[in-house]
Amino acid sequence: MNWHDFFGYEVQKVVRIHDPKLWIINFCLCLLVMVYIFVIQLWKQGGYAVGYAVEGAACVKLYEPTLNGCDMLNQSPCPLVLAPKTSLAYCSIYEGKAPAGQFQRPCKILSADAIQRRLPDSISVLTSVTEYDLVKACNQSLTNCNTTQNVNSKSTYYVSGIEDYTVSIFHTVSYAASPDSSAPTGYIGSSDNFPVGKLLVKNSDLCLNYANTVDTEGKPTNNAPCFLLATKNPHHILSRDEYPLSAILADIGVDLDDFNPGTGTSYRDSGMIITLQIVYQNFKQWSGISPVDFYYNPIFEPKIAYSYYDRVYTNYPSNQVLLSQNGILIATVATGEIFQFSGTQLLLTVTSSLTLFGVVTLIINTLLVKKTYEKSIKEDVEANARKQEDIEANVQKEGATMKDFGKMVMVQKQASMHLNEHPNEGVNVPSHSSLQKMDPLDKCDRKDQESEDALQSTNRTSFRSANFFF
């Protein structure tokens, strides 16, 4: 075995094609690939960064609408700012003409602590309450008891001015990178160090009704979609994003007096569920990685009701009040991605995009083969045309001898006739072989046969070229 051959390696043979059109096509396609890699993949879409899912927690609280946002627990006096019951169409003492189909019940003014139930990452807000006054029906010591309790009375009322109450949101966020990643992991921030919150608004009317609406760049706008900036109340301990409940309801396009097709009553009676997405982001197209920002995106699912029950004993164990409480459940969900620079991701993006140059090479090679095939066909056609011209020129050249040939034929016929009549006389008659040698038609036939053979040979060559191309 030759060791020089063992340690040798193969290389591809390179052929340089001088064709301006193919060079222009190849240059344009390579330029498009470069633009796609560096402008679209890297600059616009951030192919150098990798995103990590966020993990967040939120604290939602309800506040009464007070004068100048004062805190009723820490400031006195701190008056409520609520519309009178006589101006609310859903209250039974409404002084105006109620709209058709309007549900009306007695209204009660309640404190925020009385109408909210705070849950992990969510809050329920009362809109209506039905009280059942229950009386114990029989003694449990008896062996037979047909019923455990009887309903003595029943009453339903609405919470007055619930739309004017303020929803306050405080949240924190972190993210966890994959175990094999070198990116940092842990706490990112909270409402204290984030910019002011933004509520995503998809309703153009709401963008017009509120003055503090901005676009994605933070510039004032009145066109949807826009972002409604949250307010910060200096009287509250934590820096919270606050919105009136009416703004959230208007954003999802629902009025509490609207008909709920799932229950046959209004949403004020049946309750509803609102999912409030807190979307975190730190990447913008064309701008790259930026400080962490977020916005709120409320999502509403119609035909769904929400209620819960409480029991209060007024005279244990014989008398109790069952409270059927319907309201709005606001559940927060942290979502979005936090992007960090990754050299591995950059390498993967570039190397995967470089395969497009192979596609460009395939396209150019295909065009080259096609052009070569078409050129060979054109050359064959031109060669056949030249041969045909030569044949026609030969025919015209030898056509002049046709008259002489005809005269010789006539002489032969006359001589033959004279010889038949006078067999004893000597006459010089042209022989048949000499006439055959001078026959121009025979020469033309030979020329035609030669041209036909050449054409068939050319067609066979073209057919082999076509089979190679396809």
Sequence and secondary structure as in RCSB ss.txt:
>XXXX:A:sequence
MNWHDFFGYEVQKVVRIHDPKLWIINFCLCLLVMVYIFVIQLWKQGGYAVGYAVEGAACVKLYEPTLNGCDMLNQ
SPCPLVLAPKTSLAYCSIYEGKAPAGQFQRPCKILSADAIQRRLPDSISVLTSVTEYDLVKACNQSLTNCNTTQN
VNSKSTYYVSGIEDYTVSIFHTVSYAASPDSSAPTGYIGSSDNFPVGKLLVKNSDLCLNYANTVDTEGKPTNNAP
CFLLATKNPHHILSRDEYPLSAILADIGVDLDDFNPGTGTSYRDSGMIITLQIVYQNFKQWSGISPVDFYYNPIF
EPKIAYSYYDRVYTNYPSNQVLLSQNGILIATVATGEIFQFSGTQLLLTVTSSLTLFGVVTLIINTLLVKKTYEK
SIKEDVEANARKQEDIEANVQKEGATMKDFGKMVMVQKQASMHLNEHPNEGVNVPSHSSLQKMDPLDKCDRKDQE
SEDALQSTNRTSFRSANFFF
>XXXX:A:secstr
  HHHHT            HHHHHHHHHHHHHHHHIIIIIIIIIT TTEEEEEEEEEEEEEEE  BGGG  TTTS
SS  B    GGG TTBTT  S   TT   B EE   HHHHEEEETTEEEEEEEEEEEEEEE S TTSS  S SEE
EEEEEEEEETTGGGSEEEEEEEEEE   TT  S  EEEEETTTS   EEEE  HHHHHH S EE TTS B  SSS
EEEE B  TTSSS  EEEEHHHHHHHTT  TTSEETTTTEEHHHH EEEEEEEEEEEEETTTEEEEEEEEEEEEE
 TT   EEEEEEEEETTTEEEEEEEEEEEEEEEEEEEEEEE HHHHHHHHHHHHHHHHHHHHHHHHHHHHHHHHH
HHHHHHHHHHHHHHHHHHHHHHHHTTHHHHHHHHHHHHHHHHHHHH TTS      HHHHHHH HHHHHHHHHHH
HHHHHHHHHHHHHHHHHHH 
